[in-house]
Amino acid sequence: MKPRDIRTAGIGRALRPNVWDIVALILVIGAMVLIVYGGEQTIAPLSELERTPVSLDPANLPLYALRTILRMLLAITCSTVFTFIYAAIAAKSRRAEMVMIPVLDILQSVPILGFLTFTVVFFMNLFPGQVLGAELASVFAIFTSQAWNMTFSMYQSMRNVPKDLEEATQSFHLSGWQRFWRLDVPFAMPGLIWNAMMSMSGGWFFVVASEAITVGSTTVTLPGIGSYVALAIQQQDLAAIFYAMLTMLLVIIAYDQLLFRPIVAWADKFRFEQTASGEAPASWMLDLFRRTRALRALTLPFAALNRAISNLRISLPRLRPAAKPSSRPSRLVDVLWIAFVVAGTAYAAWLTYRYLSASLGLSDVLIVMYDGSITLLRVVVLIGLATLVWVPVGVWIGLRPKLAERIQPLAQFLAAFPANLAFPVFVVAIVSFRLNPDIWLSPLMILGTQWYILFNVIAGASAFPSDLREAASSFHLGGWRWWFKVILPGIFPYYVTGAITASGGSWNASIVAEVASWGDTHLKTTGLGAYIASATEAGDFPRVVLGIAVMCILVTLFNRLVWRPLYAFGERRLRLG
């Protein structure tokens, strides 16, 4: 047989479908059918929601779960695109960072109810008389619970790329575009993936607010697990709550096995280390697609297109280039830019003042400031307690890849657990034992946001170079010296990222945590979250704006005075490489 015939026969065998192709094809076609079926429900007329209201019949939960998952997947896709663009610009442009990072602080502190207050009407008017408008409002609300911590994670990773890798890209004369795809994105991938998992869980935490929307006289209830839970709480149906929790657990296990576990196993090759890792994460789903023949052959054109795009020699600015001391034009541009930012901020503050002063007075501001200080105290105490608990646990899990694989679904489920489902226990206990709601409702604020710290610490410990661990072992560093000299400096940037998003999430969670209800029993604490929730329910837009503005100011000041100095310290003193 001629060599050409042998090559042709080899190519034919490589393209011939095998049993793994059949299994993978069934999974792909099944996923496409579910997406199309769920998508068809979004183009129905708005009257369809009134004709078929949400029911507590467990038989409806599979369809409700599909609708919720499609919203969350669309939101996580938008969050990923937003993360790549926003984080890259903020990390590479010093002037853009001056505005974009404080804006990101503000965005993560704006409550989801605050977004819904001003976006529901916009999206409903964008597609009048259609379910699509309400669906987009719900997706946008979920997006606001997912995007910020992913953006912070990628920004932190890009700011902490090891210097020797940066020098390698310069030696190979890579363009800015090539450097982004070959260095920045791969280096940020481990932390970004763990934060994406946290974002999916964060979406579950706020899915009740995003699917059962009430703003003044406007009420929109979309079919989904969130609206199912809201109705079960309203009707005090414990059986329905159990069915919802079981459905959530099954869905989380499904997307963990079908989506995140394969991505974690695939991204393990991007870990930064100079010695081989002892254990690599595995995924049956990834192994399945790697064993296919025809499906892998079909992806070759997309892989070639990806390589062609990533190899484009597009000039992009390097990471925050420093201006020369004698560069007067650069200093002049900085002064003009700062003046522009200050002017824009002052103008926005003036517009806000004019709007609020028309109906509110100084007494209203003092009340909100007092409520804000109470919520701030709760956030500080809860973040401190979460740090003491979850940093050691996260390090222990992250340094053991096999254990991380087993813990991952459980951690995702706990992170996805909506605080609303804990309301019955807390409300009944507080009423039965005559406890103080101002104290005992506070844990609900950290119930979902503490996982930001755990997931980021796990990501940091997982990405910790094995050669550094071996060096610490060679020097016989152990006990407290190992913690303070080795692992805590290594995970510190990841922890700060998790703490920033956890504190912002705690402020956000205060909206649902400071106002708890179970049937006809309603508990309300003193705090900014309760203030905003009450104003939103009453449709009092001036007080909603005032509450959100004060929350944004408090979060931004706390980040500027506490977290950002710690962030800069980690970047300056604890950077690998």
N, C-alpha and C positions, 0 to 999 in steps of 0.2 A: 504494500500500500504506500502511495506517495505521501510525503510529509504534509502536503496541502490537504489531502484527504483525511489524514490523521487529525490535523487541526480542526477540520470541518466536523468530523465525528465527535471530537472532544467538545466543541462548542454546542453541538446538538444535544449531547448528554447533559451539558451544563444548563441548557434552557429547557430540558424536558421536565415537566411538573412531577413532583414527588408527593408523598402523603402529607408532608408538612405544608406544601402549597395549598392542599385542599382544606386543611384545618384553618390556616391563616386566611384563605379566601372567604370561608364561612364567617369568620370573625369580622373581616372588613365589610362584607356585604351586610351582615347584621347591623353593624354600627351605622352604615349609610342609610339603611331602611329606617332605623330609629330616629336618625337626625332628620330625614325627610318627613317622617310622620309627625314628629314634634314640631318641625318648622311650619307645617301646614296649619297647625292650630293658631299660629301667631297672625295669620292674615284673615282670620274670621272677623265679622263685624263685632263692635263693642257690645251690642245687645246680646250676644251669645253668652257673655259673662253673667248677665242677669237671668237668662233663660236656664242656664245650668250652673247654679251657685255651687260653691265648695261644699262637699258632703263629707261626713265622718265615716262613711262606709269604707272599710279597709280595702275593698276591691278596687277603689279608685287610686290607691297609693302608688301602684306601678306607673300609671300615667302622670300623676302628680310628681313623682320622683324624676321621670323623664323630662318634664317641663323645667323643673328646678335645675337639673344637671345641665341642660342645654343653655340656660341663662348663665350658669356659673362658668361653663366652658367658653362661651362667647366673651364673658367678662375677663377671664384669665388670659385669653388671646389678646384682647385689647390692652390688658395690663402689661403683657410682655412687650408688645410693640411700643407702648408708651415708655416702658423702662429702658429699652435700648436707646431710644432717641433722647429722652430727658436726661438720663444718667450720663450718657456720653458727652452731651453738650455741657452739662454742669461740671464734669470732671476735667474736661479739656480746655475750657475757657474760664479764665480767672474772673473776668468781668461778668460773664453769664452766671457764674456760681454765686456772686454777690447777691443776685436777685433770686435765682432759681431754688437754692437750698432754703432760704427763709420762706419762700412761697410754698415749698414742699412741707415745711414745718406747719404752715398755716393750713394747708389742704388736709393733712392728716389729723389736724385738731378739729376741723369742721365736722360736726356730727352728721351722720347719714340722714337723720331727720331734717337737718339744715339743708342738705342737698335736695332731698325730696320736696321740701317746701317750695323751692324755686324752680325745680326741673319737671315736676309732674305736669303742671299746666303747659309748659313749653312742649314737651313730647306729645302730650295729648292733642295740642293744637297743630303739631307737625303732621300728625296722621289722624285727622278728625274722624270719629265714628269707627275706628279700627282698633283691634286689640294690640296691633303692632306698636302704637304709641305708648300704651301702658307697659308693654314688654320692654321697650327701650328704656323707659324710666326705671324699671326694675333692674335691668342689666347695668345701667349707669350707677345705680345705688350700690350694687354688688361690686362694680369696678372700683368705686371709691373705698371699699373695704379691703381691696386686694392690691392696688397699684403702689401705694406709698412705701410699704416695707420692701417690696421687690426693688423699687427704684433706689432706696437707701442702701440696700445690700449691694447692688451693682456699682453704685457710686463709691461705696467704701472699698470694694474690691479693686476698682480701677485706680483709686488713690493709693493703694497699698501693693501695687505690682512690684515684685522684687527688682532692685536696681540692675542686677546682672542680666535679667531677662530684657529689661529696657535697652541695655547696652548691646545685647545680642541682636535685637531688631534694628538698631542703628548700624551694626556691623554688616548685616545682610541687606542694608539699604531698602528696607520695607517702607512703602508709602504709609501715610496715616490710615488709609482705608484698610490696607493689608494688616497693619499692626493691630487695628481694632478687632478684626476677625480671627487673627492667628494668635494674639496674645491676650488682649483685654477680655474678650468674650470667654475663651477657654479658662482663663484664670478665675473669672467671676462665676463660672458655671456651677461649682459645687454649692457655694453659698446661695446662689440664685435659685437653684432647684429646691433646696430646703425651704427657702422663703416662699417659693411658688406653692409648695405644699401647705405652708402656713397660711398663705393667701386663700387657698381653696377652703381651708378650715375657717378662716375669718369670714369668708362669704357665707358659710353655714351659720355662723354666729349671728349674723345680721339678716339672714334670709327672711325671718319673720317680719321685720320692718320693711323689707324691700318688696314683699309679695302682698302684704295686707297694709295698704297705704291709706292713711287718713290725715288729710290736711284741710282743716276748716270744714267747709261743706262738701269737699271733694273726697269721695271714698272709692277706692279701686281695690278689688280683691282678685288676684290672679290665681288660677289653679296651681298648686305647688305644695311642697311639704311645709313651707313656712306658713302659708295661709291655713293649712290643715292644723298645724300646731296652735296658731292663734285662735281658731274656732274651738279646738279642744280645751284650751285654757278658759275661754269664755264660758263654755258649757260644763266645765269641771268634769270632763270625761277622762278618767285615768287610763282606761283601756285604750282610748284613741292615742293618748300620749305614748303609751307603751308601743303601739303599732308604729307610730312615727319614729320613735327611737330605734326600733328594730330595722325599719326601712333605711334610716340613715346609716346604720352600721353596715348593712349589706351593700349600700351604694358606695360607702367609703372604702370597703374592702375591694369592691369591683374596680374603682378607678385607681386604687393603690396598685392592684395587680396588673391592670391593663395599661396604665399610663405612667404613674410615678415610679414604680419599681423598675420598669425597663429604662426610664430616663436616668435614674440614679446609677444603675449598673453601667449604662453607656457612658455616663459622665465621669466614671471613676478614672478613666484614662487621662483626665485633665488635672488630676491631683498634682500639686507642685512638691516634688521630692526627688532626691538624688539616689535613693536606694529603693529597691523593690518593696512594694507593700506586702505585708504578710498575708492578708486575706482581702479578696476582692468581692464586692457585692454581686449577687447573681440574680437573674430574672428568667423564669421559664418563658415568659412572653418574648423577651429579647432573643433567647436561644431559639425559640420557634421560628421567628422571622429570619434569623441567621441561617437556619437549616433549609429554608426554602430555596428554590431554584428560579422558577419563572417569575415570582414576585420580586425577587432581588434583581433579576434582569430588567424588569420594568422600571425599577428605580434608578437605573444607570443614567438615563438622560437627565434626571433631576439632580443627581450627584455631580454630573459634568457641568450643569448650569450653575450649581452652587459653587463649584471650584472656580468657574470662569468669573462669577460675580465677586467672590472673595479675593481674586487675584488682580482685580482692577487697580491700576496705579492712580488712585484718586488722592490728591493732596488734602490732608486734614491737619488741623493744628495738633501739635504734640501736647502732652499732659501739662497744662497750665504753665506755658513758658514764662520764665521770669524776665522782666524788663531790665535792660541795662540801666545802671544808676545815672548815666549821663543822657539817657534817652528822653529829651524834653517833649517830643511829640507824644510818646507813650504816656508820660505823666499828664499831659494836657488832656488826652483822651480819657484817662482815668478820672480826672477832675470833672470833665463834662459828663461822663457816664454817671458818676455819683450824684452830680447835680440833677441830672434827668431823673434818676431813681427817687431822690428825695422829693423832687417836685411832683412826680406821679403819686407817691405815697401821701404827700400832703393834700393833694387834690382829692384823692379817694377818701381820706379822713374827713375833709371838709364836706363832701357829699353825704357821707354817713352821718356827720353831725347835724346837717340841715334836715335830713330825713328823720332822725330820732328826736331832735329838739322840737319838732312840730307837735309831738304828742306825748313826750316823756320829759320828766324833770330830773333834777339832781338826786332826789330821794330814790328814784328808780335805779339810777346808776349805783348808789351806795348799797342798795339791796342786792344787786347783781354782783358787786364786788365782794360783799360778805359771803354770798352763796359760793362764789368762785374760790374764795380762800378755804372754805370748808372742803370743797371737792379737791382742791390742790393738796390739802393735808392728807386726805384719803389716798390719793394717787401716790404720794411720796412714801407713806407707810407701807402700802401694798406692794410697790415696786421693790422696796427694801426687803420685805419678807420673801417675795418671789425670787429675788437674787440669791438669798441665803439658801433657799431650798433647791432651785433648779440649776444653778451653775455646777455644783458638784455632780448632780445627776446627769446633766448634759455632757460633762467631760467623761464620766464613766461610760455612757452609752456611745459617744462619738469615737472613743478610742477602741471600740470593739465592733467592727463592721457587721459581723454576724448577729450580734445582739441588736444593733441598730435596725437590721432588717426585720427582726421579730417585733421590736418595740414600735416601729414606724406606724403600722396601722392603728395600734392602740392610741398612740400619741395624736394621730390625726383625728380619731374619733373623739377623744377628750377635748381637743382644740375646737372641733366642730360643734361640740355640745352647746346648743343655744341656752343662754342664761334663763330664757323664759321657761324652759322645762324644769329649772330648779326653783321657780317661784312657788309652786305649791308647798314644797318642803319648808322653805324659808318663811313663807307667810303663815302657814299653820303653826310652825314652831314659835314664831315671834308672838302670835296671838295667844297661843296656849300657855306659854311661859311668861307672857307679859314682858318681853324683852324690848330693848330700845332699838327702834328701826334705824336710827342714825348710825348705830354701830354694826348691827347684825345684817343689814342689807349691803354693807360695804363690800363683803367678799364677792358679791355678784359682779362688781366692776372688774375684778382681776380674773374671774373664772375663765374667760376666753382669751384674755390678752397675756396672761402669764406664759403662754406657750410660745410667744414671740421670743422670749429669752431662752427657753429650752431649745427651740429649733435652731436658733442662731448659734448657741453654744455647741450643739451637736454638729452643726456645719463647720464651725471653727475647729473643733477637736478632730473631726473626720479629715479636714484638709491639713491638719498639723503634720509637717514633714516627718517621715519615719527616721531619717538620718539624725534629726535633732533629738528624737526620743532615744535613739541608740547612743548618741553622744552623752546625754544626761545619765543613761545607765552606766556608761563607761566611767564617768566621773563619780558614780555612786551617789547621785543626788536623789534623795528620797524625803518622804514626809513633807513637812511644811516648806522646806527648801525647794523641793520639786514643784510644789504648787506656786510659790511666789517667784521662783527663778526661771521656770520652764513653761508650764502650761498656761498659767494666767496671763503672762505677757503674750503668749502665742494666740490666745483666743480673745484677747481684750478688744480688738477692733470689732470682732463679730458680736461680742457682748454689748458693746455700746450701741451698735446698730439695732440689736434686739431690744435693748432698754429704751431707746428712742421711740421705736414703733410700739413697744408695750405701753409706755406712758401715754403716747398719743391715742392708742386704742383704749386705754382705761378711761381717758376723758370722753371718748366716743361712747364707750359702754355705759358711762354714767347716765346717759339718756334713758336706757331701759332698766338700769340697776337701781336708780334712786326712786323709781316709781314702779312698784310691784303690785300685781293683782292676781286674785284667784277667785273666779266667780264674782260674787258681789262684795268680796272683801278687798279693799284697796289700802295699800300702805304707801306713804310718801315721806321721804326724808328731806332734810334741809341740804340744798346743794344746787350747783349750776345745772346739772343734768335734769333734775326735777323741774327747775325753772323753765328750761327750754322745752321739755316735754309738755308741760302744762300750756305754755304759750302756743306751741304747735297745734295741740289738740283744739285750742280755742280759736285758732286762725288769727292770732294777734301778731301780725307780721313785724311791727316795730319792736316788740319785746323779743321776738325770735331773733331779729337782727342784732339787738343789743346783747342778748345772751351769747350768740355765736361770736360776736366781735370781742367780748370780754374773754371768752374761752380761747380764741385765737391769740389774743395778746398774752394771756397767762402762759399758754403752751410755748409760744415763741420766745418769751423772756426766759422761761425755765430751760429751754433748749440752748439758748444763747449763753446763759450764765453757768449752766452745769454740763450738759451733754456735749456741746461743741468744744469747750476746752478739753474735756476728756478725749474727745474724738481726735483733736489736734495732737494731744499728748501721745496717743497710741500710734498715730501716723508718723510722728517725729521720732519717738524713742523706741517703739516696739515693732517696727516694720521689719519683716523678714527680708534677708538679702541685702 
